Amino acid sequence: MRRLPADAGWLLPVVLFVGAFAVLPVAVLFAHAWASAGGAPGAAAILGSSANLRSVENSLEQGALSAFGAVALGYPAGVFLGRYEWPGRAYVRSFLLVPFLLPSLVVVFGVLDLFGPAGVVSSPLPALGVLGSGLPGIVVANLVFNVPIVVLFTAAGADGPVADLEETVASLGGSPARAFWDAWGPPTWVGALAGGLLTFLFSALSFAPPLLLCGPGCYTVEAQVWFLDTLGLAPASAGVLSLAIVLLFLVPTAAYLWVLSRLRASSREVRTRRPRASLRPVPLALAVETVAVVVGAAALLGSVLYRTLEPVGGGGPGSAWTELFSGAITARLGISVEGAVGNTLFFASVAAAIALLLGITAGFAIGRRPGRAGPLGLFLFVPLLVSPVVLAFGLAEFWRPIFGGESTVWWLVIVSQATLALPFALQSLELPLAALGPEARDAARTLGASPWGAFLDADLPRVREGLVTAGLFAFALGLGEFTATYFLVTPTFTTLPVALYTLANGRLFPLADAAAGLLLVLSLAVFAAIALGGRRVQL
């Protein structure tokens, strides 16, 4: 009992970090916005405006459509991936992490390259051009991100140790359908529900898809907050709307974390016996749907790379790449593309290191008392709910004067990226840590190691894949982070995603395609170096 407060002390670094760089500045921003709006009457008037109400409706509509679509497409593939044994299964499981980790702007350009004007698919099949803009285009972009995560969550549920239970059902005369309902089906439903809730949250708060694929008529609350902050010059209205976001999405966030805890409980062990995939109707149908998911993701990646090779201005194939690194583009952006790439890698690397270190210390405290995972996860999700735009705005208003002004804005970019990556980095460690047995840890303690020393020497080496996944998530999210970074950076600290949006906003679409291709190549190279350089990364 005396050790419990000391164990809780290991949560202090992550709590203080998020409190100092997210909760405190945003709380001050909310208080100022509430006062500027004139209290409850003014806040009610802001929330009752037609544009703000429409943004809430758009968020709920886009989130719901994307969640239902992601579960419908992802559940069958997740069952096939998690339940059956077949050649290449581990490689496909690793590949499916890639779409979820892609920068949002790359996915948007992939949708445009496939279904937009003169798209790879819409050119021979004009009827499919409807998927390149408006609400259909936004949903397609959200599905590209989130179908793989539903697949992987469902597969994690199917990995549970239910082989003995299935044999019991079969020995009692139960049919395969009965085995599904009573034995191995329920954990997959939990995984699909977790993926669906996460899809809803991501899609309801998406920024780049409505901004580039539709416009103000499709703005989510995240995009509306950005508009009020930057173009509408109404920071008080943005702050009030952001406060409403927190209250509106607190329930689905808590539901996601609760469902995730159920998935964690059912995944403490991994199934050791799987039926082999066969040509029977059910496995065959699941296999076909899985192939469709993988081919769809690969087609989007291929379309982005294909567009980068198209001639520009009478030049040959790949001329857009040459022009992208020209002095004219440097003058337009205020920084060379090489400099933007360097900024991107630097910010993402430092932010990932911070998130990983904080995740390790928090993982130790959660390992000692697993009940802390739920409240901490909810606390770490708060920065996502208040919107990255408002997080950046709060950091700029509160910390920029303390740090020293514009010259130190790079610190704000790093802490914003680390704060946004923390919940995913921590959750990537929780599942493998929860699955560890105490034998190695107890042996280290018997040999004189402290609790922290036993954690470092006995536990962390056994969750290397979880550490790689946590670092990968944090780095990839920083690599493609656009929303908060766009609000914060000056030309000196411009990142590649911000440069990509600047080119697209200036209607330099061939060069924007080249920048999207460069960002995609960079993302794939980093993923390959991490995933293939060691053991394959799995969720």
Secondary structure, DSSP 8 states (H G I E B T S, - for coil): -THHHHHHGGGHHHHHHHIIIIIHHHHHHHHHHHHHHTSHHHHHHHHTSHHHHHHHHHHHHHHHHHHHHHHHHHHHHHHHHHH-B-TTHHHHHHHTHHHHHS-HHHHHHHHHHHHSTT-TTTTT-GGGGGGGSHHHHHHHHHHHHHHHHHHHHHHHHHTSS-HHHHHHHHHTT--HHHHIIIIIHHHHHHHHHHHHHHHHHHHHT--HHHHHHT-GGG--HHHHHHIIIIIS--HHHHHHHHHHHHHHHHHHHHHHHHHHHHHHHHTSS--S---B--SSHHHHHHHHHHHHHHHHHHHHHHHHHHHHTS--TT--TTHHHHHHTSHHHHHHHTS-HHHHHHHHHHHHHHHHHHHHHHHHHHHHHHHH-GGGHHHHHHHHHHHHHT-HHHHHHHHHHHTHHHHTSGGGHHHHHHHHHHHHHHHHHHHHHHHHHHT--SHHHHHHHHTT--HHHHIIIIIGGGGHHHHHHHHHHHHHHHHH--HHHHHH--GGG--HHHHHHHHHHTT-HHHHHHHHHHHHHHHHHHHHHHHTTSS----
